[in-house]
Amino acid sequence: MINVFGHINPDSDAICTAVVTAHWLNTCNREASAWRLGEASRETRFIFSEAGLPLPPLSPTRAEGTEVWLVDFTEPAQGPEWLPHCNVTGIIDHHRLGGLATRLPPEVCIKPVGSSATVLWLLMSESDRNSLPPALAILLLGAVLSDTVNLRSPTTTESDIRTVTQLCVRTGISRKSFARRLLIAKTDTTGLSPQNLLDRDLKAFVIAGTDVRIAQVEVMDRSQLSALTEPLLASLSWLARQTGAGLAVLMLTNITDNYSTLYFAGPILSDAGPCSIPGMLSRKKQLLPWLETQLNKCRSQ
């Protein structure tokens, strides 16, 4: 049995693409099951509801010694603590290579596109695509539109646009209506605590030798979080202390006006105040290179 899962604090791409990857492996006569390593966001639940499918179960507490396929990550810090004891035999991703070590050569498909769902769609044969149930095609469509912010993120490629077009045909879904409702669910902060907001899209990285935690919170309107900014910053400071990270970053992204405001906590960049960067929507393509430049400057001083 192949266990297929995405990173901890999973987003829609990690969960949706894991489910379709497991289905694809099964059609290739390779027994597989999909799991999730955390609670599903409101956006992810919206996508599964639209598809009429149940969420995959939470991963077993431990799964040492099992054969696994990783979806949407290769950074060991973004996986479970027992990941080094698993046999990683496959990877589908669209991020930079992390420090993952494997026992044997795995099957790897990593492409510089907007989502892992696009990578999987490109990997599938024409026959695989034509036989994919519409419900699973909805999962892929939701994953691509989520990760690319309805094809507006700078990570968006022609491959993502073609994938969305083909999936809309496969599902019979209107992209405009579906994407609008998806983004409403994606940015819904009602009733969520500051800790919930930080945890729902939190990732760990090693950048310029520094342990970094980055939480991205996306909103339609800055006023959504006006009452939560101070509690969010307190939670950010707690996160830096609790994890021992050299730097914790809150990336507060306004997807309507296309900019992000960055807040910092931890011993590194401790004197840096908040800064707003026009056009910054992507943690992967924009924030990580920006942070690497800043951290390398600190190291050289």
Salt bridges, closest charged atoms under 4 A:
ASP11 OD1 - HIS7 NE2 3.43
ASP13 OD2 - HIS94 NE2 3.56
GLU39 OE1 - ARG36 NH1 3.87
GLU39 OE1 - ARG45 NH2 3.53
GLU43 OE2 - LYS186 NZ 3.48
GLU50 OE2 - ARG181 NH1 3.11
GLU64 OE2 - ARG62 NE 2.67
ASP72 OD2 - HIS7 NE2 2.97
ASP72 OD1 - HIS94 NE2 3.12
ASP72 OD1 - HIS95 ND1 3.61
GLU75 OE2 - ARG96 NE 2.72
GLU81 OE2 - ARG62 NH1 2.81
ASP93 OD1 - HIS95 ND1 2.81
GLU107 OE2 - ARG30 NH2 2.78
GLU126 OE1 - ARG129 NH1 3.91
ASP147 OD2 - HIS94 NE2 3.19
ASP188 OD2 - ARG42 NH1 3.26
ASP201 OD1 - ARG283 NH2 2.65
ASP211 OD1 - ARG213 NE 3.18
GLU218 OE1 - LYS186 NZ 3.11
